[in-house]
């Protein structure tokens, strides 16, 4: 996950530290922990999608997650399953070739056509540099997700992804979302227990209250703007 905090007085050293940490968070499977997002290249959507691809995509087209899962084109369904397998192309937002551009486009179409999940989701992260965590998650900060990120409706699942080590602290996020995407109905069976919610790219969240540590795990509450 790449997080962008609205802070006009951030030092160059802090920004560089955050960028380095974000890059290190990349390349992790779905479920919450190190779902790393670096910098979107702004690549366009690919051509040649199914009948329900970009040309027919309509935001919030379906009323329920079940209808959405059944109504996706094969390419969109494949992109969601690719995401769950730990897709670097989507998670890191690095678009390298035409095939990856199409994959990212199919994924975007799929999540944009889904009904919004409004409720509580949880996200866990581990091995986060403590100085970065303390400087990022402060009361009133606005946190932006420029690329999609994994969360879950299960606090216990998120907790499993927020362990600590000698390299850094854990972070547990409690996220009140209005635009999440519940993908359980479209999931692979081996990932069904994760009860995954995708946090959409571009969504913004305000840190509520003062984050507190429970041991070496920073607990953060965020509400979507």
C-alpha positions as CSV (number, residue, x, y, z in Angstrom):
1,X,0.0,0.0,0.0
2,X,1.2,3.4,-0.8
3,X,-0.1,6.0,1.6
4,X,0.0,9.7,0.9
5,X,-0.5,12.1,3.7
6,X,-1.6,15.7,3.2
7,X,1.2,17.5,5.1
8,X,2.8,20.6,3.6
9,X,5.7,20.7,6.0
10,X,7.0,17.2,5.4
11,X,10.7,17.1,5.0
12,X,12.4,15.6,1.9
13,X,14.0,13.1,4.2
14,X,10.7,11.9,5.5
15,X,9.2,11.7,2.0
16,X,12.2,9.7,0.8
17,X,11.9,7.4,3.9
18,X,8.2,6.8,3.1
19,X,8.9,6.0,-0.5
20,X,11.6,3.6,0.5
21,X,9.3,1.9,3.0
22,X,6.4,1.7,0.5
23,X,8.7,0.0,-2.1
24,X,9.8,-2.5,0.5
25,X,6.1,-3.3,1.3
26,X,5.5,-4.6,-2.3
27,X,5.1,-8.2,-3.5
28,X,2.8,-9.8,-1.0
29,X,-0.3,-11.9,-1.5
30,X,-3.8,-10.6,-0.7
31,X,-5.3,-10.5,2.7
32,X,-3.9,-7.3,4.1
33,X,-0.3,-7.3,5.2
34,X,2.3,-6.0,2.7
35,X,0.0,-5.2,-0.2
36,X,2.5,-2.7,-1.5
37,X,1.5,0.0,-3.9
38,X,4.2,2.3,-5.3
39,X,3.5,4.9,-8.0
40,X,0.8,4.6,-10.6
41,X,2.1,5.1,-14.1
42,X,-1.4,6.2,-15.2
43,X,-1.4,3.6,-18.0
44,X,-4.7,3.4,-19.9
45,X,-7.0,0.4,-20.1
46,X,-6.3,-2.3,-22.6
47,X,-8.4,-3.2,-25.6
48,X,-10.2,-6.3,-26.4
49,X,-12.1,-7.0,-23.2
50,X,-15.3,-9.1,-23.0
51,X,-18.7,-7.8,-23.8
52,X,-19.1,-6.5,-20.3
53,X,-15.7,-4.8,-20.3
54,X,-14.8,-1.1,-20.6
55,X,-17.3,-0.3,-23.3
56,X,-20.3,-1.5,-21.3
57,X,-18.9,-0.8,-17.8
58,X,-21.1,1.2,-15.6
59,X,-20.2,2.3,-12.1
60,X,-22.2,0.5,-9.4
61,X,-23.9,-1.5,-12.0
62,X,-24.9,-4.3,-9.7
63,X,-27.0,-4.2,-6.5
64,X,-25.4,-7.1,-4.6
65,X,-22.0,-8.8,-4.5
66,X,-23.6,-12.0,-5.7
67,X,-25.0,-10.3,-8.8
68,X,-21.7,-8.7,-9.4
69,X,-19.8,-11.9,-9.2
70,X,-22.1,-13.6,-11.6
71,X,-22.2,-10.6,-14.0
72,X,-18.5,-10.1,-14.5
73,X,-17.0,-11.0,-17.8
74,X,-14.5,-13.9,-17.8
75,X,-11.6,-11.4,-18.2
76,X,-12.8,-9.3,-15.2
77,X,-13.3,-12.5,-13.1
78,X,-9.8,-13.6,-14.1
79,X,-8.3,-10.2,-13.1
80,X,-9.9,-10.5,-9.6
81,X,-8.5,-14.0,-9.1
82,X,-5.1,-12.8,-10.4
83,X,-5.3,-10.0,-7.7
84,X,-5.9,-12.6,-5.0
85,X,-2.9,-14.6,-6.1
86,X,-0.7,-11.6,-5.3
87,X,-0.6,-9.7,-8.6
88,X,2.4,-7.4,-8.6
89,X,1.2,-5.7,-11.7
90,X,-2.0,-4.5,-10.0
91,X,-0.7,-4.1,-6.4
92,X,2.4,-2.2,-7.3
93,X,0.7,-0.2,-10.1
94,X,3.7,-0.8,-12.3
95,X,2.4,-1.3,-15.9
96,X,5.1,-2.8,-18.0
97,X,3.5,-4.1,-21.2
98,X,0.3,-4.3,-23.1
99,X,-0.8,-7.5,-21.4
100,X,-0.4,-6.0,-17.9
101,X,-2.2,-2.9,-19.1
102,X,-5.2,-5.0,-20.1
103,X,-5.1,-6.9,-16.8
104,X,-5.1,-3.7,-14.9
105,X,-8.0,-2.3,-17.1
106,X,-10.0,-5.5,-16.5
107,X,-9.5,-5.2,-12.8
108,X,-10.5,-1.6,-12.7
109,X,-13.7,-2.3,-14.7
110,X,-14.6,-5.1,-12.3
111,X,-14.2,-3.1,-9.1
112,X,-15.9,0.0,-10.6
113,X,-19.0,-2.0,-11.6
114,X,-19.4,-3.5,-8.1
115,X,-21.8,-2.3,-5.5
116,X,-20.1,-0.2,-2.8
117,X,-19.5,-1.9,0.6
118,X,-20.3,0.5,3.4
119,X,-19.1,-0.7,6.7
120,X,-16.0,-1.6,8.8
121,X,-13.0,-3.2,7.2
122,X,-9.6,-4.0,8.8
123,X,-6.1,-4.0,7.4
124,X,-3.0,-5.3,8.9
125,X,0.6,-4.5,8.1
126,X,3.9,-5.7,9.5
127,X,7.6,-4.7,9.5
128,X,6.7,-1.0,9.2
129,X,9.4,1.4,10.1
130,X,8.3,3.0,13.4
131,X,9.3,6.5,12.5
132,X,7.4,6.3,9.3
133,X,4.3,4.8,11.1
134,X,4.4,7.5,13.8
135,X,4.8,10.3,11.3
136,X,2.1,9.0,8.9
137,X,-0.7,8.0,11.2
138,X,-1.4,11.1,13.2
139,X,-4.8,12.5,14.3
140,X,-6.5,14.4,11.5
141,X,-4.1,13.3,8.7
142,X,-5.7,12.5,5.4
143,X,-4.4,9.2,4.0
144,X,-4.9,8.4,0.3
145,X,-4.7,5.0,-1.3
146,X,-3.5,5.8,-4.9
147,X,-3.6,2.1,-5.8
148,X,-6.0,-0.7,-4.6
149,X,-5.3,-2.3,-1.3
150,X,-6.4,-5.4,0.5
151,X,-8.6,-5.3,3.6
152,X,-11.0,-7.7,5.3
153,X,-14.2,-7.7,7.3
154,X,-12.5,-9.9,9.9
155,X,-10.5,-8.2,12.6
156,X,-8.8,-11.5,13.4
157,X,-7.7,-12.0,9.8
158,X,-6.1,-8.5,9.7
159,X,-4.5,-9.2,13.1
160,X,-2.7,-12.2,11.5
161,X,-1.1,-9.7,9.1
162,X,0.1,-7.2,11.6
163,X,2.9,-9.0,13.4
164,X,6.1,-7.4,14.5
165,X,9.8,-8.3,14.2
166,X,13.2,-6.8,14.7
167,X,12.7,-4.9,11.5
168,X,9.7,-2.8,12.4
169,X,6.3,-2.5,14.1
170,X,2.9,-3.8,13.1
171,X,0.0,-1.6,12.1
172,X,-3.7,-2.5,12.5
173,X,-6.1,-0.3,10.7
174,X,-9.9,-0.1,11.4
175,X,-11.3,1.5,8.3
176,X,-14.8,2.9,8.0
177,X,-15.4,2.7,4.3
178,X,-18.1,3.9,1.9
179,X,-16.6,2.7,-1.3
180,X,-15.1,-0.7,-0.5
181,X,-15.5,-3.8,-2.8
182,X,-16.5,-7.1,-1.2
183,X,-15.1,-9.8,-3.4
184,X,-15.9,-12.9,-1.4
185,X,-18.5,-14.0,-4.0
186,X,-15.9,-13.9,-6.7
187,X,-13.0,-15.4,-4.7
188,X,-11.0,-18.5,-5.1
189,X,-12.1,-21.1,-2.5
190,X,-8.6,-21.1,-0.9
191,X,-9.0,-17.4,-0.2
192,X,-12.6,-17.4,1.0
193,X,-11.7,-17.3,4.6
194,X,-10.0,-13.9,4.1
195,X,-13.4,-12.2,3.6
196,X,-11.5,-9.6,1.5
197,X,-12.6,-6.1,0.8
198,X,-10.7,-4.0,-1.7
199,X,-10.0,-0.4,-0.9
200,X,-10.4,1.5,-4.1
201,X,-7.6,3.6,-5.6
202,X,-8.0,7.3,-5.0
203,X,-10.1,6.9,-1.9
204,X,-9.2,9.2,1.0
205,X,-9.5,8.5,4.8
206,X,-9.1,10.7,7.8
207,X,-7.3,9.4,10.9
208,X,-9.7,9.7,13.8
209,X,-8.4,10.1,17.4
210,X,-4.9,9.5,18.4
211,X,-3.4,6.2,17.3
212,X,-2.1,4.1,20.2
213,X,0.3,1.2,20.5
214,X,-0.7,-2.1,21.9
215,X,2.7,-3.6,22.5
216,X,4.5,-3.0,19.2
217,X,1.4,-2.8,17.1
218,X,0.0,0.7,16.2
219,X,-3.8,0.8,16.2
220,X,-5.3,3.3,13.8
221,X,-8.9,4.2,13.1
222,X,-9.7,5.9,9.7
223,X,-13.0,7.2,8.2
224,X,-13.6,7.7,4.5
225,X,-14.1,11.3,3.5
